[in-house]
């Protein structure tokens, strides 16, 4: 059976494949021209465009404690009990690349 979780702000739905799936972390861009948010679900971070509601990309991480956007929302820091990773968003195509760890 699939669970449906509603994100009220965006009036959009995410359908999860199991009952134990939960949203771990959410981060919304503070830069008005960026129009995106990040959501971490089961060790995968998804980047969605707020206007078009399209999935821009996704990447795997062990982030479980914190997710913070910085440097004009060009980079994201994700943290778990044993690791901190910094990801850099490439402007053209909006792919995520590991920047340092």
C-alpha positions as CSV (number, residue, x, y, z in Angstrom):
1,X,0.0,0.0,0.0
2,X,1.3,3.5,-0.8
3,X,1.1,6.4,1.6
4,X,0.3,9.9,0.3
5,X,1.9,12.8,2.1
6,X,0.6,16.3,1.4
7,X,2.9,19.3,1.4
8,X,0.3,22.0,2.1
9,X,2.4,25.0,1.1
10,X,2.8,23.7,-2.4
11,X,-0.5,21.8,-2.7
12,X,1.4,18.9,-4.2
13,X,1.6,15.3,-3.3
14,X,4.5,12.9,-2.9
15,X,3.7,9.2,-3.0
16,X,5.9,6.9,-1.0
17,X,6.4,3.2,-1.7
18,X,6.2,2.0,1.9
19,X,4.3,2.8,5.2
20,X,7.6,3.5,7.0
21,X,8.7,6.3,4.6
22,X,8.9,9.8,6.2
23,X,10.2,13.2,5.2
24,X,13.5,13.6,7.1
25,X,14.6,17.2,6.2
26,X,13.2,20.1,4.2
27,X,15.1,23.3,3.1
28,X,13.5,26.1,1.0
29,X,15.6,28.6,-1.0
30,X,15.6,32.1,0.4
31,X,16.7,33.6,-2.9
32,X,13.5,34.8,-4.7
33,X,14.9,34.1,-8.2
34,X,15.8,30.5,-7.3
35,X,12.3,29.1,-6.6
36,X,13.3,25.6,-5.4
37,X,13.1,23.5,-2.3
38,X,15.0,20.4,-1.1
39,X,13.4,17.5,0.6
40,X,15.2,14.5,2.1
41,X,13.4,11.2,2.0
42,X,15.0,7.8,2.9
43,X,18.6,9.1,2.4
44,X,17.8,10.7,-1.0
45,X,17.7,14.5,-1.4
46,X,15.3,15.7,-4.1
47,X,15.4,19.2,-5.6
48,X,12.0,20.5,-6.8
49,X,11.2,23.7,-8.7
50,X,8.4,25.5,-6.8
51,X,6.9,27.1,-9.8
52,X,6.8,24.2,-12.3
53,X,6.7,21.5,-9.5
54,X,9.3,19.5,-11.6
55,X,12.0,17.4,-10.1
56,X,15.2,19.0,-11.0
57,X,17.5,16.3,-9.7
58,X,18.2,13.9,-6.8
59,X,21.2,12.6,-5.0
60,X,21.9,10.0,-2.3
61,X,23.3,11.0,1.1
62,X,23.4,9.7,4.6
63,X,22.1,13.1,5.9
64,X,19.9,12.6,8.9
65,X,20.6,15.6,11.2
66,X,20.6,18.8,9.2
67,X,20.4,20.2,5.7
68,X,21.4,23.9,5.2
69,X,21.6,26.0,2.1
70,X,24.3,28.7,2.0
71,X,26.3,30.9,-0.4
72,X,23.2,32.4,-2.0
73,X,21.6,29.0,-2.0
74,X,24.3,27.8,-4.4
75,X,25.5,25.1,-2.0
76,X,24.0,22.7,0.5
77,X,25.5,21.3,3.7
78,X,24.1,17.9,4.8
79,X,25.1,16.3,8.1
80,X,24.8,12.9,9.8
81,X,26.2,11.8,13.2
82,X,29.5,10.7,11.5
83,X,29.8,12.9,8.4
84,X,29.3,16.4,7.0
85,X,29.1,16.8,3.2
86,X,29.0,20.0,1.1
87,X,27.3,19.9,-2.3
88,X,27.6,22.5,-5.0
89,X,24.8,23.2,-7.5
90,X,26.0,23.8,-11.1
91,X,24.0,26.7,-12.5
92,X,23.7,25.2,-16.0
93,X,21.4,22.2,-15.8
94,X,21.2,22.4,-12.0
95,X,23.1,19.2,-11.3
96,X,24.5,18.4,-7.9
97,X,28.2,17.7,-7.6
98,X,30.1,16.7,-4.5
99,X,32.2,19.7,-3.6
100,X,34.0,18.4,-0.5
101,X,33.5,16.1,2.4
